[in-house]
Amino acid sequence: MQGSIEFSRRTRAAIWLAALILTSCSAIFQRMTGPTCPYRGSYDAEGTSWVFKVKRNPLTEAPLRVTIPAPASLSGQLVWREYPSERPWKTVDMIRAENRLEGLIPVQPAAGKVEYFIQLETASSDHIRIPDGDKKIIARYKDDVPAWALIPHIIFMFTAMLMSNRLGIGLAFRENPSCRQVWCVFITLTLGGLVLGPIVQWNAFGAAWMGWPYGHDLTDNKSAVLWIAWLIPVLSILRKKDYRRSTLVASVLTLLVYLIPHSLMGSEHIYTE
């Protein structure tokens, strides 16, 4: 990292724009690939493709309402059971509401999961399964999280991501990094991941920390890994040592970690047989 340079205002603005685009793409990726994203699909009936979207992150306040559009000639059943378990499957007849079929799955405990699929039947007794094959849709229940905890958590985490991308792109072009920006990443990551993150998880699932050594929650483990990664350049700053290389490593690691979908291997209620 020898020969770092100072960039013009226009170049710095371009780096900020690139960092913002990269962060936005990461946010969209996290949303679209995480297990809390609604399940989307389509099926063909009566010569028409019917597009649907069903929830996978219901609240414990009410039963999970599974709704799909369907022509009048179709009837349906909602088949579900607790997950993971070997409990018998339950079947619920879906009720027609205008151009939709609706079925309810009872409320489960916080972090409780259910797996389900929909079986449609046409007037000619043909069957349509959603999803097709042996696939199932898995939903995880959660308690409501207060906005005072959730909103700052999201803001802090993506501020840390934005600042990390800003530092990484600048360093890739041999920019002289700002120690204030390194501190900004570390502080926002600490507040968002290690302070507000456990508060959000406690409110949602009744467990503040399910990462190592208590569990395998990848979101908690990602927060811990990133915090340690950014602690190294912070310590270098405090010791008045070169922090450019460790900052670049932490920035690249942050980008890679955010490629892991959110909420994988998270809190899970254990059902007894």
C-alpha positions in Angstrom: 0.0 0.0 0.0 2.8 2.4 -0.8 2.4 5.6 -2.6 -1.2 6.5 -1.5 -2.6 9.6 -3.1 -5.2 12.3 -2.5 -8.1 12.4 -5.0 -9.9 15.5 -6.4 -13.4 16.4 -5.2 -14.9 15.0 -8.4 -13.1 11.7 -8.0 -14.2 11.4 -4.4 -17.8 12.0 -5.4 -17.5 9.3 -8.0 -16.2 6.9 -5.4 -19.1 7.7 -3.1 -21.5 7.1 -5.9 -19.9 3.7 -6.7 -20.1 2.8 -3.0 -23.7 3.8 -2.8 -24.6 1.7 -5.8 -22.7 -1.3 -4.4 -24.4 -0.9 -1.1 -27.8 -0.7 -2.7 -27.2 -3.8 -4.7 -26.1 -5.6 -1.5 -29.3 -4.5 0.3 -31.5 -5.7 -2.6 -29.5 -9.0 -2.6 -30.0 -9.4 1.1 -33.7 -8.8 0.8 -34.3 -11.1 -2.2 -32.2 -14.1 -1.0 -33.0 -14.1 2.7 -35.5 -16.7 4.1 -37.9 -13.9 5.2 -38.5 -12.8 1.6 -41.9 -13.7 0.3 -42.1 -16.8 -1.8 -43.0 -15.9 -5.4 -44.1 -18.2 -8.2 -46.7 -18.9 -10.8 -48.8 -21.8 -12.1 -50.9 -22.4 -15.2 -54.6 -23.0 -15.2 -57.3 -22.4 -17.8 -54.8 -21.2 -20.3 -53.6 -18.4 -18.0 -50.5 -18.0 -15.9 -51.4 -17.1 -12.3 -48.7 -15.2 -10.4 -48.7 -15.4 -6.6 -46.7 -14.3 -3.5 -47.0 -15.8 -0.1 -45.4 -14.8 3.2 -42.6 -16.6 5.0 -42.2 -14.4 8.1 -45.6 -14.1 9.8 -46.0 -12.5 13.2 -47.2 -14.4 16.2 -50.1 -12.0 16.5 -52.4 -13.9 14.1 -52.5 -17.1 12.0 -50.5 -17.2 8.8 -52.9 -16.3 5.9 -51.9 -18.0 2.7 -53.6 -16.4 -0.3 -53.2 -17.1 -4.0 -55.2 -16.0 -7.0 -57.2 -18.7 -8.6 -60.0 -19.1 -11.2 -63.5 -20.0 -10.1 -63.1 -23.5 -11.4 -60.3 -24.4 -8.9 -60.6 -25.5 -5.3 -57.7 -25.9 -3.0 -56.2 -27.4 0.2 -53.4 -26.1 2.3 -51.2 -28.9 3.7 -48.8 -28.0 6.5 -46.9 -29.3 9.6 -44.4 -28.0 12.1 -40.8 -27.8 11.0 -38.5 -29.5 11.6 -40.5 -32.5 12.8 -42.0 -35.8 11.8 -45.5 -34.7 12.9 -48.4 -35.7 10.7 -49.4 -33.3 7.9 -52.6 -31.2 8.6 -54.9 -30.3 5.8 -57.0 -27.2 5.6 -59.7 -26.5 3.0 -59.0 -23.2 1.3 -61.9 -20.7 1.2 -62.8 -18.7 -1.9 -62.8 -14.9 -1.6 -63.7 -13.5 -5.0 -60.8 -14.4 -7.3 -58.6 -15.8 -4.5 -58.2 -18.9 -2.4 -57.3 -18.5 1.3 -56.1 -20.8 4.0 -54.9 -20.2 7.6 -52.1 -21.9 9.5 -52.4 -21.5 13.3 -50.0 -19.3 15.2 -46.8 -20.9 16.3 -44.3 -19.8 19.0 -41.7 -17.2 18.3 -39.0 -18.9 16.1 -41.4 -21.7 15.4 -41.4 -22.8 11.7 -43.9 -24.5 9.5 -43.5 -26.1 6.1 -46.5 -26.1 3.7 -47.7 -26.6 0.2 -50.9 -26.0 -1.7 -52.9 -28.6 -3.6 -55.2 -27.3 -6.2 -57.9 -29.3 -8.0 -59.6 -28.4 -11.3 -63.1 -29.2 -12.3 -61.8 -32.1 -14.3 -60.0 -33.5 -11.2 -56.5 -32.5 -12.4 -54.2 -31.6 -9.6 -51.8 -28.6 -9.4 -49.2 -28.6 -6.6 -47.6 -25.4 -5.3 -44.6 -25.5 -5.2 -44.2 -28.3 -7.7 -42.4 -31.6 -7.1 -41.5 -32.3 -3.5 -40.7 -28.7 -2.6 -42.2 -27.0 0.4 -42.5 -23.4 1.6 -41.0 -22.8 5.0 -42.2 -19.9 7.2 -40.8 -18.7 10.5 -42.9 -16.9 13.1 -41.6 -13.9 15.0 -42.8 -11.5 17.6 -43.2 -7.8 16.5 -40.0 -5.8 16.8 -40.4 -2.2 18.0 -39.5 0.4 15.4 -37.1 2.2 17.9 -34.8 -0.9 17.7 -35.4 -2.2 14.2 -35.0 1.1 12.2 -31.7 2.2 13.8 -30.4 -1.4 13.5 -31.0 -1.3 9.7 -29.6 2.2 9.4 -26.4 1.5 11.3 -25.7 -1.8 9.5 -26.0 -0.3 6.0 -24.2 2.8 7.0 -21.3 0.6 8.1 -21.6 -1.2 4.7 -21.6 2.1 2.8 -18.6 3.4 4.6 -16.8 0.1 4.2 -17.4 0.1 0.5 -16.3 3.7 0.3 -13.0 2.9 2.0 -12.4 -0.3 0.0 -13.0 1.4 -3.4 -10.8 4.3 -2.5 -8.0 2.0 -1.3 -8.2 -0.1 -4.4 -7.2 3.1 -6.3 -4.5 3.9 -3.8 -6.4 6.7 -2.0 -5.1 7.7 1.4 -7.9 6.4 3.8 -9.4 8.6 6.5 -9.1 7.3 10.0 -12.5 9.0 10.8 -14.1 6.8 8.2 -12.6 3.7 9.8 -13.9 4.7 13.2 -17.3 5.4 11.6 -17.5 1.8 10.3 -16.4 0.4 13.6 -18.8 2.4 15.7 -21.8 1.9 13.4 -21.0 -1.8 13.2 -20.8 -2.1 17.0 -24.1 -0.2 17.5 -25.9 -2.0 14.7 -24.6 -5.5 15.0 -23.6 -6.0 18.6 -25.9 -3.7 20.5 -29.1 -3.3 18.5 -28.8 -6.7 16.7 -29.3 -8.7 19.9 -32.1 -6.4 21.0 -33.9 -7.0 17.7 -33.4 -10.7 17.9 -34.6 -10.8 21.5 -37.8 -9.0 20.6 -38.4 -11.2 17.6 -37.4 -14.6 18.8 -36.7 -14.4 22.5 -33.0 -15.0 22.2 -30.4 -12.2 22.2 -27.5 -14.2 20.7 -27.6 -17.5 18.8 -24.2 -17.3 17.2 -21.0 -19.1 18.4 -20.7 -20.6 20.9 -24.4 -20.9 21.7 -25.7 -21.7 18.2 -25.1 -21.5 14.4 -27.0 -18.3 13.5 -25.0 -17.0 10.5 -26.2 -13.4 11.1 -24.8 -13.3 14.6 -21.6 -15.0 13.5 -21.2 -12.5 10.6 -21.6 -9.6 13.0 -18.9 -11.0 15.3 -16.5 -11.7 12.4 -16.9 -8.2 10.9 -16.5 -6.5 14.3 -13.1 -8.4 14.8 -12.1 -7.5 11.3 -12.6 -3.8 11.8 -11.1 -3.9 15.3 -7.7 -4.6 13.8 -7.4 -1.3 11.8 -8.9 0.6 14.8 -6.1 -0.8 17.0 -3.6 0.1 14.4 -4.9 3.7 14.4 -4.6 3.8 18.2 -1.1 2.5 18.1 -0.2 5.0 15.3 0.7 2.2 12.9 -0.2 1.8 9.2 -3.8 0.8 9.0 -4.3 0.8 5.2 -3.8 -2.9 4.5 -5.9 -4.1 7.4 -8.6 -1.6 6.3 -8.6 -3.0 2.8 -8.8 -6.6 4.1 -11.7 -5.7 6.4 -13.6 -3.9 3.6 -13.2 -6.9 1.2 -14.3 -9.2 4.0 -17.4 -7.0 4.7 -18.4 -7.2 1.0 -18.0 -11.0 1.0 -20.0 -11.4 4.2 -22.9 -9.4 2.9 -23.1 -11.9 0.0 -24.4 -14.4 2.5 -28.2 -14.2 2.7 -29.6 -12.8 5.8 -31.1 -14.9 8.7 -29.7 -18.3 7.5 -29.5 -20.9 10.3 -31.3 -18.5 12.6 -33.3 -19.1 15.8 -35.5 -22.2 15.6 -38.1 -23.5 18.0 -37.6 -27.2 18.8 -40.8 -29.2 18.4 -41.0 -32.4 20.6 -42.6 -35.4 18.9 
